[in-house]
Amino acid sequence: MANLTVTVDDDILRRARIRALELGTSVNAVLRDYLATYAGESPAAEAMRALTSVARKARSGSGKRGRAWTRDDAHER
């Protein structure tokens, strides 16, 4: 794992440490989680990519001309 040096205003770092303590975590953990999310490695980001992939493969969109199905089609049993 790599190290990263970040320059932050002293007051911001102090407040971030206090908030992290209140949440039972550390500033390091908060930044690591944020960077993972920013880089697209969060579970939510992965779920969104999977959902988008399934939607593209399903080709269930209404297309350029609008929807091509009827109400009866939508409620077919």
N, C-alpha and C positions, 0 to 999 in steps of 0.2 A: 504494500500500500504506500502511495506517495504522500509526502508532506506538502502543505501549501501555506505560504505566508501571506497574510492579508493585513493591510493597514486600515485600522478603524479608529474613529474618534474615541477617546477615552471614556466619555460619558455614555456613548452608545454601547460600548463593550460592557461597562458597569451595569447598565440597565438590562442588557441581554443576559448577563450572568445571573442577575436577580430573577429575571423571568424564567430562565432555564431551571434554576433551583426550585422555583415555585411549581414548575411542571415535572420535577423529578428527573431532569435530564441535564445535559451539558450543552454549552454553546457549540462545541465540536460536533456533537451528535446532531444538533439542529442543522448546522451547516452541511454536514455530510448527507443528511436526508434531503435537504433542499437541493443540493447539487445532483443527487441521484434523480430526483423528480425533474429538475431542469434538463438533465441529459436524457430524459425519457426512459428511465429505468425503474420507475415506480410501478407497483401492482396496478394502480389505476390507469397509468399510461399504457401498460401492456394489455389490460382488458379493453381499452378503447381501440387499440390497434387490431385486436382479435375481432371485436365487434364490427369494425369497419371492413375488415377482410371478409367476414361472413356476409355482410350486406352487399358488398360488391359482387361476390360470387352468386348470390341469390338472384340478382337482377330483378328485384321486385319493385324497383322505382317506377314512377309514372311516366318517365320519359319526357321528351321535348314537347310532345303534343298534349300532355296531360294524361289523366288516368284513362286506361282502356278497358277497365272492368266495370261491371254493373253492380248494383246493390245486391242483386241475387247471387252474383259470383262471389261476393265477399261473404255472404251468409250461407253458402252452399253447405249442405250437410251430407 
